[in-house]
Amino acid sequence: MTKNPSVLKWIEEQKNLVQPDEVVWIDGSEEQLEALRAEACRTGEIIKLNQEKLPGCYLHRTAINDVARVEHRTFICTETEEEAGPTNNWMPPADAYKMLYDIARGSYKGRTMYIIPYSMGPVGSPFAKYGIEVTDSIYVVLNMAIMTRIGKSVLDALGDSNDWVRGLHCKCDIDEEKRYICHFPQDNTIISVNSGYGGNVLLGKKCFALRIASYLGRKEGWMAEHMLILGIENPKGEVKYIAAAFPSACGKTNLAMLIPPEVYKKKGYKVWCVGDDIAWMRIGEDGRLWAVNPENGFFGVAPGTNMKSNPNALISTQKDTIFTNVVHNLDDNTVWWEGLDNNPPKNALNWKGEKWDGSDGTKGAHPNSRFTAPAKNCPCISPEFDSGKGVPIDAIVFGGRRAKTAPLVYQSRDWSHGVFVGSIMASETTAAATGAVGVVRRDPMAMLPFCGYHMADYWAHWLEMGEKLGDKAPKIFNVNWFRLDDNGKFIWPGFGENLRVLEWIINRCEGKADAVETPIGYVPKAEDINLEGLDFSIDTLKGILEVDNDLWVQETAEIEEFYKKFGDKVPAALKEQLEMLKSRLK
């Protein structure tokens, strides 16, 4: 399928290492994928679901010890520990290669090697980056066919170039004691052993699109970010694009696929989803920041997804989708999960494949069970989704889950202050996450687990990008949908109503809305947020726009402590922002 010397040489080395019985190149054709689905059904790797109710859909179960990303087994392997930084696990490349090759050696005996050429971003676009993943899992092939653009066209676009990411995945024995996901940013290489779970083995996803790409972005002058991209179309047909970063459990997918409230719909507002998870951003010919979603599908968490919480996500899963670790309803050969509806099936198998009817109080679907669905299934997918030139970004939004500290929304004073706001992003733990509730976890730009190099160098890269963008830089905001009242109830209704806040953000970008200056940034005047058709008082709104100086004084002490982790590498501009915040709070 290719004459590329660097590809052929690398494939030969992998074959000698893992010793497969057979080798299959994935050409991207539907015929080949259909044959692989049939084979995986024969071996029990996947189960074909009811083709009338869920056409093209399949169910897969991972091993019970292999159900989520394993951050403690995820390594950045750079020449020095300093390059990986204090928030990544580090291993010297030579040690890592030796250990991984010893684990992988001969692991494909009796198995087939599948070679998947794939593109992150539309093939041939200025944003696109190419990779080749070698795997012994049909599940991986079928998921990569949904999540990325695969096949012969990728090799044609790559030509003879050596600029591609090498990815080796070996299921081995799914041994959690020997499970490693290692990244070699300086070698454009990813190796994953002893896992079969999506987040650890779909190497185009977090491994390439964030950890390797963040490193490449710094080197090449662009940005790889853990951000959704959405377009808001006003009644005149003008579309403005927002990129937004949130830590997990902060409603990222809901926001990416937002459905406008009735009062906005009637006026002709529309919301378009460009991406729900990752944004690659470059400076365009016009000097503005342009973004593309490098993925081709959604790898979403199933529990809690329903027609009320996120109808667009649920509709996306109704065809050509792979479900992982959900409930198998044996009565009609469909799937179910907690939060889908209030009718758990009575004749079913849980995510482990055991008989289950919900009567024993256990969960039927794993809390991290997933759906892999083609983006084109989404009813609100943007017409620009496949556009190789990307979309121009007007605003960047950071967010977190804070009970009292952060107001509903505020705007940073400028780009440098915006980078500071992103660097201090935090969420308070909920009961679901840990025993301790309300513990503040910092997750700068929602990139803490995904940055492929030193976080302080990453902040410096943001500051450099701002200098290049100058007055064409997007404006930076922070939102908090999660303010609580004294009874611990959410005050702001969230979901589709968040469009009211996004409208103010766009109005600020266009110079059409006023704001009040506070020590932390610019907060809306309550009357500038449209409450039409919403049973929500302006006084309550004023309450969640308030900035409590005492809480922020406490916050500055915590930020100072957090910055200490990164030693003297914290950019001077951010230390300066912290000092200015302190003095404004006085």
WOKANOR-V795651 format. One record per backbone hydrogen bond with DSSP energy under -1.0 kcal/mol. CO is the residue of the C=O (numbers start at 1). NH is the residue of the N-H. Records with the same first field share a line. If there is no record, write none. Layout:
CO=NH + NH
This chain:
4=8
5=9
6=10
7=11
8=12
9=13
10=14
11=15
12=16
13=17
14=18
15=19
17=106
18=108
22=113
24=115
27=152
29=33
30=34
31=35
32=36
33=37
34=38
35=39
36=40
37=41
38=42
39=43
40=45 + 46
47=59
50=54
54=57
55=320
57=49
58=323
59=47
60=325
63=66
70=73
71=74
73=181
75=183
76=91
81=85
83=454
85=88
89=76
92=96
93=97
94=98
95=99
96=100
97=101
98=102
99=103
100=104
101=105
104=107
106=109
108=111
111=21 + 22
113=24
114=135
115=26
116=133
117=151
118=131
119=149
120=129
122=125
125=128
129=120
130=165
131=118
132=167
133=116
134=169
135=114
137=141
138=142
139=143
140=144
141=145
143=147
144=148
147=296
149=119
151=154 + 155
152=156
153=157
154=158
155=159
158=161
162=164
165=132
166=190
167=134
168=192
170=194
171=174
175=178
180=193
181=75
182=191
183=77
184=187 + 189
188=166
189=184
190=168
191=182
192=170
193=180
197=200 + 201
198=202
201=203
202=205
203=208
204=209
205=209
206=210 + 211
207=212
208=213
210=214
212=216
213=217
214=218
215=219
216=220
217=221 + 222
223=281
225=227 + 279
228=244
229=274 + 275
230=242
231=272
232=240
233=270
234=237
238=234
240=232
241=394 + 395
242=230
243=397
244=228
245=399
251=255
252=256
253=257
255=258
261=264 + 265
262=266
264=269
265=268
270=233
272=231
273=382
275=229
279=225
280=292
281=223
282=290
284=287
288=284
289=393
290=282
291=391
292=280
294=121
296=375
298=373
300=371
302=305
306=310
310=314
311=315
312=316
314=317
315=318
321=58
322=372
323=60
324=370
325=366
327=336
328=349
329=333 + 334
333=50
334=329
336=327
337=340
338=304
347=330
348=356
349=328
350=353
354=350
356=348
364=351
366=369
369=302
370=324
371=300
372=322
373=298
374=377
375=378
378=381
380=273
382=385
384=387
387=390
391=291
394=475
395=243
396=477
397=245
398=479
401=428
403=484
408=480
410=478
411=522
414=418
415=419
416=420
417=421
418=422
419=423
420=424
422=425 + 445
425=443
427=441
429=438
430=434
439=429
441=427
443=446
444=447
447=450 + 451
454=458
455=459
456=460
457=461
458=462
459=463
460=464
461=465
462=466
463=467
464=468
465=469
466=470
469=472
470=473
475=396
476=412
477=398
478=410
479=400
483=491
485=488
489=485
494=497
495=498
496=499
497=500
498=502
499=503
500=504
501=505
502=506
503=507
504=508
505=509
506=510
507=512
508=511
516=523
521=518
522=411
523=516
525=528
526=529
531=534
534=536
537=541
538=542
539=543
540=544
544=408
548=552
549=553
550=554
551=555
552=556
553=557
554=558
555=559
556=560
557=561
558=562
559=563
560=564
562=565
563=566
564=567
566=569
567=570
571=574 + 575
572=576
573=577
574=578
575=579
576=580
577=581
578=582
579=583
580=584
581=585
582=586
